[in-house]
Amino acid sequence: MAIWSYLSSTQLHRVSHSTLPMSKSRPPLASIALGVALVAAFACGSTPTMPVTTVAGDNRSRTVETPIGSELRIVLWNVGGGTFESPPIQSAALLRFLGDSVIPPYTPAGPTQQFRFAAVSVGTVIIHFRRILDGTVIGVVEDTVQIRE
């Protein structure tokens, strides 16, 4: 089969298949783009998100309730020198420590720290957050976490 290409107003030129850059073995660009988009959509949606319980930052000891399988986020403020040590001390292995980070607002008074945990077992655990300055404990916040089904 031949493909005709228009070269000028008076001349037509026959182009053979061997000189064309297309190949029947390659899928069209639109199919590739659609495939990539579908893979990306399924990959992003394949990880289930867990419910999140957040404890606002005020540095008071409190009791918190969260369901098993959820993520617990506890925010603590630092005013003046010192930061809360990481990981904090737990009375039982009912929470898996996921990490901590400094979060906004960023103030000259001191960093705001967020601690993240995954509730992995039912029960009650006490988390001891020790605020440290130059190797000395200058404050403690103790949160009691009740993990329920």
N, C-alpha and C positions, 0 to 999 in steps of 0.2 A: 504494500500500500504506500502511496506517495503522498506527501504533503506539499501543497503549493504555497509559495510565499511571494508576496508582491514586492518587487524590487524597484520598478519604475513604471511610469505611465504606459510605456510601450512594450515592456519586456516582462515576462514571467519566468521565474527560475524554479526548477524542480530541486527539492532538497530531499535527500534520502534519510531514512531513519537512523542510519549509523552516525550522521553528523549532528543529530539533536542531543542536547544534554539530558533529556528525560530518559528514564528507564522504567520498565514495567515492574521491576523487582523492588523499587522503592515506593513506599506509600506517599500519598500527597501530603504536603506540609500541613494542611488543615487537620488531617487525621492524626498526625504526630502531636500537634498542639492540643487537640482534644484529649488525646491519651495522657499527655503530661498533666493537663488540668484535672482530669479525673483521678489520677494517681495522687496528686497533691491534695485534692479534696478529701479523699479517703484516708490518706496518711495523717492529715491534720485532725480529722474527726475520729480516728481510731482509738485514741487515748481517752478513756473516760475521765471526766473531771470529778473530783470529790467535793462534797459540800465543805464550805469554809466557815469556821467560827472565829470571829475576831474579838480580841479583848483590847479595848481602847487604852492608850497610854496615860496613866496617871500615877503610877508607882505605888499603888495601894495593894496590899494583899487581899485576895478575894477568892470566892469559890465560883467555878465555871463549869457548865455542863455542856458536853458535846457528844454527838453520836459516834459509834465505832465506824471506822472507815472514813472519817472526816479529817480535814486539815485544821489544825488549831494554830492561830497566829496571835502572839502576845506582843504588844507594843510597850516599850519602856522608855522613859525620858531620862536624860542625863543633864543635870544642871550643875555647872562647875566642872571640876576635874573628875576623871574616872569614867569607866565604862563597865557594863555588866559583862561578866566573864561568859565565855562560850566554849563548850556547851554547858548549860546549867545542870545542877545536880538534881536527880529525880529519886523519889523514894521507892519507886517500882518501875519495872520495864513495860509499862502499858502504853507509853508514847514513844515513837521513833523520832529522834531529832533529825530534822530535814535541813537545818541551817539557820543562819542569822545574817542580817544585813542592816546597813544604815539606810534609813528611808527619809524622804522629805516630811516636814519642812526642815531644811538645814539651817540651824540657828547658831549664833556665836556662843550661846549658853552651853551647848554640848549636843552630842549626836542623839538622834532618836533611833533606837534599835528595835528591830522586829525579829522575833524568834518564831520559827515554824516547826510544827510537829505533826506527825500522822498518828491518829488514834488507832492502835492495833489490837487492843484487848479491853474487855469490859472490866471496870473496877474504879478505884479511886487512887490517884497519885498526887503527891505534893511536889511541885517544882520549886527549887530554891535558886533564885536569881541573886547572885552576890555581886555587888558593885565594888570594883577594885580601883584603888589609886595608889600607885607606887608600891604594889605588893601587899597593901593593907586593905582589909574589908572595911568599907565605909558605909555600907548599907545593905539591907537584904529585903527582897520582896519574895513572899511565899504565896504562890497560887495553888489552890486545891482544885484539881480537875476530876470531875466525875464523868466517866465514859460509860454511856448507856448503849443498849442495842438499838 
